[in-house]
Amino acid sequence: MHVRLAGLAGLLILCCGAYLTLGARGDWSFVLAHRGQKLAALLLVGMSLSWATVIFQTITGNRILTPSIMGFDALYLLLQSLLVWSLGARVYNTLPAQGLMAVNVVMLCAASLVLFMLVLRAGRDDLMRMILTGVVLSVLFRSVTSYFQRVIDPNEYAVVQAVSFARFSGLETDLLIVAVVLSGGAMAAIWRIRHRLDVLPLGPVLSTSLGEPPKRAQWQVLILVSVLVAVSTALVGPVAFFGLLVTSLTYLVVPSPRHAHLLPAAALIAGIVLVGGQTAMERVLNLSTPLSVVVEFIGGLVFLFLLLRSLR
Amino acid sequence: MIEIENVTHRIAGRTILSDVSLELEKGGIVALVGPNGAGKSTLLSLVARLLPLQSGGIQVDGLRIGVAADDVLARTLAILPQELNVASRLTVRDLVGFGRYPYHKGRPTSEDTALVAHALTLFDLDDLAERQLETLSGGQRQRAFVAMAYVQDTEYLLLDEPLNNLDIGTSRALMEQLRNLAETRNRTIVIVLHDINYAAAYADRIVALKAGQVVADGPPDQVVDDGLLRRVFGTDARVSLIDGRPVVLV
């Protein structure tokens, strides 16, 4: 296990080095500062989303669902459309970035807690019902979103569209610092309960027997998941299948039942996928396609594969 | 001692248990029997704190269910589930190791590791220790779970219909292991059973429930007779004594 984790760490350092230095010209201090900030955003988002997905899958007892697939991204788009519709694009664009992020984080946290509870209550132990509830709610959110997008002015629609895709460039440093503080706190809390998380996959009866009733942990985990996903979505935008892609790779590369192994592995793999992918796209292939499109495509395929395999 | 006082439980307006009071003294095997829907599993789940108590009270060794701290209860009372499936890919050694969780909270000491190794040998699991649970047969898996409950080292062990889907050899082996735990380590084992013959053969005390009430209670040779089967199960099976033990001729 430790050899594999060390290997992943090495790979990640390699990716980061390549990302910072490859094709750099001119003033090094400028290049490193500019790229370093973007690198920090990539690592933070990767770690937040991968941890959120791992612990979400632990408490729901499945390896297919992620917070995003449960309708979280659709909820984010709905909130943005509602904001633009109610304030107007001019006001929306003049909102200070910190203020917008604060509003987003608070609203997303509250709304996603309600969403997750709804889905978990409807599903209980029935995976297919949980997926169905999540999909139906996503469709509902999307329909309402497209209604508001039709109501608003086309110019304002362009503003909504711009925030509908994940973007990793042009982030403000102070936003990044706020995000690091919030996500860092949530991740510290997760690391503290890592041993308790190991017990939950044993099922409700055994975890109660061992003194960890799943109800209590479920609430704590859902709150932490909401914070992590809300912060990273408010920072860069929605990335639906990224979490699933990373956790699937994690269970494959580090097949351990212990979160003390799974969590570092997931964070490292998330970093490798994002930083390595971004380096390959930007510097090696010189493509203008955003990385999120590729990640979504591959992640979507993984989702379909897992879903079809579980039906067999 | 497990003290159940005036427990009433309703699910969706239907009364599952009505005013059940029961005292189960320390040591030995108590079998809960009764027809489907009599409330046996509900009663067990209430003691195991898997369901919230609606009215009445339950105490295990003076610890009040619903009030006592979870980790204290986890060192007093263990429960084995009906479905022996776990979501993560565990080896037998991992699973048995979880039995020590209430003591070490995720940081096993050398003493914990030694206890697990001892249990693996005791339950004949040494050859299977590194195998994944999914690859085991039903009987082997059952053994692994009992070994886990063994290292949890609690005074009380609750089992809900553990013999479902087990063949006769595996069923008897499991009941022998439980008998052994009760006799050599003076454990108290409460077990929901469907098969009266298993209850009569292995339990020290049989408690029969019907429609949410206790209708018979006592040692097997006093409780199991033609009348019990007619009153509780509504069937005319004959009970005959073989070697001083009541046997239902099905």
Chai-1 contact restraints between the chains, C-beta under 6 A:
chainA,res_idxA,chainB,res_idxB,connection_type,confidence,min_distance_angstrom,max_distance_angstrom,comment,restraint_id
A,G61,B,A87,contact,1.0,0.0,6.0,A-B,restraint_1
A,H195,B,G106,contact,1.0,0.0,6.0,A-B,restraint_2
A,V199,B,Y101,contact,1.0,0.0,6.0,A-B,restraint_3
A,P201,B,V86,contact,1.0,0.0,6.0,A-B,restraint_4
A,P201,B,A87,contact,1.0,0.0,6.0,A-B,restraint_5
A,P201,B,S88,contact,1.0,0.0,6.0,A-B,restraint_6
A,L202,B,V86,contact,1.0,0.0,6.0,A-B,restraint_7
A,V205,B,I79,contact,1.0,0.0,6.0,A-B,restraint_8
A,V205,B,P81,contact,1.0,0.0,6.0,A-B,restraint_9
A,T208,B,L50,contact,1.0,0.0,6.0,A-B,restraint_10
A,S209,B,A78,contact,1.0,0.0,6.0,A-B,restraint_11
A,S209,B,I79,contact,1.0,0.0,6.0,A-B,restraint_12
A,L210,B,A74,contact,1.0,0.0,6.0,A-B,restraint_13
A,L210,B,Y101,contact,1.0,0.0,6.0,A-B,restraint_14
A,L210,B,P102,contact,1.0,0.0,6.0,A-B,restraint_15
A,G211,B,D70,contact,1.0,0.0,6.0,A-B,restraint_16
A,G211,B,D71,contact,1.0,0.0,6.0,A-B,restraint_17
A,G211,B,A74,contact,1.0,0.0,6.0,A-B,restraint_18
A,G211,B,P102,contact,1.0,0.0,6.0,A-B,restraint_19
A,P257,B,S88,contact,1.0,0.0,6.0,A-B,restraint_20
A,P257,B,L90,contact,1.0,0.0,6.0,A-B,restraint_21
A,P257,B,D94,contact,1.0,0.0,6.0,A-B,restraint_22
